[in-house]
Amino acid sequence: MRNDETERFVTRRYDNEASFYDLLYNSRDDLEYYRRLASHADGPILELACGTGRVTIPLARAGHEITGLDLSKKMLGRARSKLKQEPAEVRHLVRFVEGDMRTFNLNQKFGLCLIPFFSFQHLLSERDQLQTLSRVRKHLLPRGRFAFNMFNPDLTRAEGLQRLEKVVESQSQTIMRYSVQWFDRANQTTHGWLIYEFVGPDGLVKRKISPFKLKYLFLADVKRLLKKAGFKLEGLYGNYDGSEFSSKSPIMVFITE
């Protein structure tokens, strides 16, 4: 495994967030979309950057054989702990693997490969992006499909502002997530910090801070990458409901073959 910038940012962030990740990211509007894709998969499923199994385990519950790969040991530890709580018929459909999506080799072919939740944007260079796409192609069956999503860049977004993004309350504490970000526009990179505040019943506040660094790509960039890697773009949407993509869409959802 390479000790490089991508690996440092990814493992530092997600190892730091593993213990509370599910509390903040457990409800996403993409799950039904991935269930629909999985229902048409002709073969087992591969999920890259699977994290705590947020997508992996629900797809196994739907009866799909699935392999989840992630770079963070702590996120995978959470995923395996959650899987132990599932019935045997779900557990035997899932395999979790520690690995780097730029270099993995599983000696297996899949009918569908997923990179959910904007994780492709952790790849900070074209070299890393093309290496990942090459690994995906190598692991797809002849008619296999590849699905991933990215933010649609918003060039009007203000920089340097601390934003309260989410509040989650439980019996023992309140968790607040803030973000601060700034842009290296010449290199199409977003830099920032995710700030988590944990407020106990006595009002005592504990704080954790995770750095993040994401590559943002425009539609033309993604199309060029896919063509260079030998993929054919099958579908492009502006959200998980299948709505048509436009310049005002919040995200870009891709399906390739």
Sequence and secondary structure as in RCSB ss.txt:
>XXXX:A:sequence
MRNDETERFVTRRYDNEASFYDLLYNSRDDLEYYRRLASHADGPILELACGTGRVTIPLARAGHEITGLDLSKKM
LGRARSKLKQEPAEVRHLVRFVEGDMRTFNLNQKFGLCLIPFFSFQHLLSERDQLQTLSRVRKHLLPRGRFAFNM
FNPDLTRAEGLQRLEKVVESQSQTIMRYSVQWFDRANQTTHGWLIYEFVGPDGLVKRKISPFKLKYLFLADVKRL
LKKAGFKLEGLYGNYDGSEFSSKSPIMVFITE
>XXXX:A:secstr
   SHHHHHHHHHHHHHTTTHHHHHS  TTHHHHHHHHHT SS EEEES TTTTTHHHHHHTT  EEEEES HHH
HHHHHHHHHTS HHHHTTEEEEE  TTT   S  EEEEEE TTGGGG  SHHHHHHHHHHHHHHEEEEEEEEEEE
E   TT  SS  EEEEEEE SS EEEEEEEEEEEGGGTEEEEEEEEEEE TT  EEEEEEEEEEE   HHHHHHH
HHHHT  EEEEESSTT  B  TT SEEEEEE 
